[in-house]
């Protein structure tokens, strides 16, 4: 009788131990599934956020093309070679290209502070009203709610003292210049009539146009283009 009782006792202990191990693995599997579910939810949220940001960026890019056209027209109409030698910060125009450099007096023209400077009415300007198909800009804001400002810099390396003294006239040695393409060099054809030489090509300074597009959900886009008048 004592031996039988001992055997029965050990049998009950074995059943209880086995039940505890199953519960442990069940809880472990439940924890792993919970972590996987949380990771999946976070992945879906991240993908949705990235997709939304891409939509905002594409919207800003489409608007910037219309804004560039409007600003280019404004430059050719309002900025002459005579008044391009001075700064007009309220108009977003600068007679040199180092105003927003990290080291302004180094004449490097890297524009390193264009993305970190706070753009406002004292140093930039809202793009002019423009309508192009479905794209419309009114008071510097398009239909998607993007606000667009611009800064124009003449690609010349004059320092501030020279500009303030009025000594920043257009100079091919100090400025990047654009040549007119209205005339092509003559092509000599054997036995053909003599062609007149191409007249002296007119030159004009090159301007760097920077657009700052601030949109919904703190979307911020910068675009640059080089133009001449």
C-alpha positions as CSV (number, residue, x, y, z in Angstrom):
1,X,0.0,0.0,0.0
2,X,2.7,2.6,0.7
3,X,4.3,2.0,-2.7
4,X,1.0,2.4,-4.5
5,X,0.3,5.6,-2.7
6,X,3.8,7.0,-3.6
7,X,3.3,6.1,-7.3
8,X,-0.1,7.8,-7.4
9,X,1.4,10.9,-5.8
10,X,4.2,11.2,-8.3
11,X,1.7,10.7,-11.2
12,X,-0.4,13.7,-10.0
13,X,2.8,15.9,-9.8
14,X,3.7,15.0,-13.4
15,X,0.3,16.1,-14.7
16,X,0.4,19.4,-12.9
17,X,3.9,20.1,-14.3
18,X,2.9,19.3,-17.8
19,X,-0.1,21.7,-17.6
20,X,2.2,24.5,-16.5
21,X,4.5,24.2,-19.4
22,X,1.7,24.3,-21.9
23,X,0.4,27.5,-20.3
24,X,3.9,29.0,-20.5
25,X,4.3,28.4,-24.2
26,X,0.7,29.6,-24.9
27,X,1.5,32.9,-23.1
28,X,4.8,33.2,-25.0
29,X,3.1,32.6,-28.4
30,X,0.5,35.2,-27.4
31,X,3.2,37.8,-26.6
32,X,5.0,37.1,-29.9
33,X,1.7,37.6,-31.9
34,X,1.0,40.8,-30.0
35,X,4.4,42.2,-30.9
36,X,4.0,41.2,-34.5
37,X,0.5,42.9,-34.6
38,X,1.9,46.1,-33.2
39,X,4.8,46.1,-35.7
40,X,2.4,45.6,-38.6
41,X,0.2,48.5,-37.4
42,X,3.3,50.7,-37.2
43,X,4.4,49.6,-40.6
44,X,1.0,50.5,-42.2
45,X,1.0,53.9,-40.4
46,X,4.6,54.6,-41.7
47,X,3.6,53.7,-45.3
48,X,0.6,55.9,-45.1
49,X,2.6,58.8,-43.8
50,X,5.2,58.4,-46.6
51,X,2.5,58.2,-49.2
52,X,1.0,61.4,-47.9
53,X,4.3,63.2,-47.9
54,X,4.9,62.1,-51.5
55,X,1.6,63.6,-52.4
56,X,2.4,66.9,-50.7
57,X,5.8,67.0,-52.4
58,X,4.3,66.3,-55.9
59,X,1.8,69.1,-55.3
60,X,4.6,71.5,-54.3
61,X,6.6,70.5,-57.4
62,X,3.7,71.1,-59.8
63,X,3.0,74.5,-58.2
64,X,6.6,75.5,-58.4
65,X,6.7,75.3,-62.2
66,X,3.8,77.8,-62.4
67,X,5.5,80.0,-59.8
68,X,8.8,80.0,-61.8
69,X,7.1,81.3,-64.9
70,X,5.4,84.1,-63.0
71,X,8.6,85.2,-61.2
72,X,10.6,85.0,-64.5
73,X,8.1,87.3,-66.2
74,X,8.2,89.7,-63.3
75,X,12.0,89.8,-63.4
76,X,12.2,90.5,-67.1
77,X,9.6,93.3,-66.8
78,X,10.7,95.0,-63.5
79,X,14.5,94.4,-63.0
80,X,16.6,96.4,-65.4
81,X,20.4,96.4,-65.7
82,X,20.4,99.9,-64.3
83,X,18.7,99.1,-61.0
84,X,20.1,95.5,-60.6
85,X,23.2,96.9,-58.9
86,X,21.4,97.5,-55.6
87,X,19.7,95.3,-53.0
88,X,15.9,95.4,-52.7
89,X,15.2,93.0,-49.8
90,X,11.5,93.8,-49.6
91,X,11.3,92.7,-53.3
92,X,13.4,89.6,-52.6
93,X,16.2,90.8,-54.8
94,X,19.9,90.9,-54.0
95,X,22.7,92.3,-56.2
96,X,25.2,89.6,-55.1
97,X,25.0,85.9,-54.6
98,X,26.6,85.6,-51.2
99,X,24.0,87.3,-49.0
100,X,22.8,83.9,-47.7
101,X,26.2,82.2,-47.5
102,X,27.5,80.8,-44.3
103,X,30.4,83.1,-44.7
104,X,28.9,86.1,-46.6
105,X,32.2,87.9,-47.2
106,X,34.0,84.9,-48.7
107,X,32.3,85.4,-52.1
108,X,31.6,81.7,-52.5
109,X,27.9,82.0,-53.4
110,X,27.0,78.6,-51.9
111,X,23.6,79.8,-50.5
112,X,24.1,77.7,-47.4
113,X,21.7,79.7,-45.2
114,X,18.8,79.7,-47.7
115,X,17.2,76.7,-46.0
116,X,17.8,77.9,-42.5
117,X,16.9,81.6,-42.7
118,X,13.4,82.6,-41.6
119,X,11.7,83.9,-44.8
120,X,9.4,86.8,-44.3
121,X,8.5,90.2,-45.9
122,X,11.8,91.7,-44.9
123,X,14.0,89.4,-47.0
124,X,11.8,87.7,-49.6
125,X,8.5,88.1,-51.5
126,X,5.4,86.1,-52.3
127,X,5.2,85.0,-55.8
128,X,2.9,87.0,-58.1
129,X,-0.6,85.9,-59.0
130,X,-0.5,83.3,-61.8
131,X,-3.1,81.1,-63.5
132,X,-2.0,78.1,-65.7
133,X,-4.8,75.6,-66.4
134,X,-5.8,74.1,-63.1
135,X,-2.9,75.6,-61.3
136,X,-3.7,78.9,-59.7
137,X,-1.7,81.1,-57.3
138,X,-3.4,84.0,-55.5
139,X,-1.5,86.2,-52.9
140,X,1.3,83.7,-52.9
141,X,-0.9,80.7,-52.0
142,X,-2.0,78.0,-54.4
143,X,-5.2,75.9,-54.3
144,X,-3.6,73.2,-52.2
145,X,-2.6,75.7,-49.5
146,X,1.1,75.9,-50.4
147,X,2.6,79.3,-49.6
148,X,5.4,80.2,-52.1
149,X,8.1,82.8,-51.5
150,X,11.1,83.6,-53.7
151,X,14.5,85.2,-53.4
152,X,16.5,86.4,-56.5
153,X,20.2,86.8,-56.4
154,X,22.4,88.2,-59.1
155,X,25.3,85.8,-59.7
156,X,28.0,88.4,-58.9
157,X,30.6,88.2,-56.1
158,X,30.6,91.9,-55.1
159,X,30.8,92.5,-51.4
160,X,28.4,94.6,-49.3
161,X,30.7,97.6,-49.2
162,X,31.0,97.7,-53.0
163,X,27.2,97.4,-53.4
164,X,26.5,100.1,-50.8
165,X,29.0,102.4,-52.5
166,X,27.4,101.9,-55.9
167,X,30.4,100.1,-57.3
168,X,28.6,96.9,-58.3
169,X,28.0,97.5,-62.0
170,X,27.7,94.5,-64.3
171,X,31.2,93.1,-64.9
172,X,32.0,89.9,-66.8
173,X,34.9,89.3,-64.5
174,X,32.8,89.5,-61.4
175,X,29.5,88.1,-62.7
176,X,28.2,85.0,-64.5
177,X,26.9,86.2,-67.8
178,X,24.4,84.8,-70.3
179,X,25.0,85.3,-74.1
180,X,22.2,85.8,-76.6
181,X,21.5,82.9,-78.9
182,X,19.6,85.0,-81.5
183,X,22.5,84.6,-83.9
184,X,24.5,81.6,-85.0
185,X,28.0,81.7,-86.3
186,X,28.2,81.6,-90.1
187,X,28.9,78.3,-91.9
188,X,31.3,78.5,-94.8
189,X,30.0,76.5,-97.8
190,X,32.5,75.9,-100.6
191,X,31.4,77.7,-103.8
192,X,28.5,79.3,-102.0
193,X,27.7,82.9,-101.3
194,X,29.7,84.6,-98.6
195,X,27.7,84.9,-95.4
196,X,27.8,88.0,-93.2
197,X,29.5,87.6,-89.8
198,X,27.4,87.2,-86.7
199,X,27.1,90.5,-84.8
200,X,28.4,91.0,-81.3
201,X,26.2,89.0,-78.9
202,X,24.5,90.9,-76.2
203,X,25.2,89.7,-72.6
204,X,23.1,89.9,-69.5
205,X,23.7,88.7,-65.9
206,X,22.4,85.4,-64.6
207,X,20.1,85.3,-61.6
208,X,19.6,82.5,-59.2
209,X,16.0,82.1,-58.3
210,X,15.1,80.2,-55.1
211,X,11.6,79.2,-54.2
212,X,10.5,78.2,-50.7
213,X,7.2,76.3,-50.7
214,X,5.6,75.7,-47.3
215,X,2.6,73.4,-47.3
216,X,0.3,71.4,-45.1
217,X,1.6,69.3,-42.2
218,X,4.9,71.3,-42.1
219,X,5.8,70.3,-45.6
220,X,8.8,72.3,-46.8
221,X,10.3,72.3,-50.3
222,X,13.0,74.3,-52.0
223,X,13.6,74.7,-55.7
224,X,16.2,76.7,-57.6
225,X,16.5,77.8,-61.2
226,X,18.9,80.1,-63.1
227,X,17.4,82.7,-65.4
228,X,18.5,85.8,-67.3
229,X,16.9,88.8,-68.9
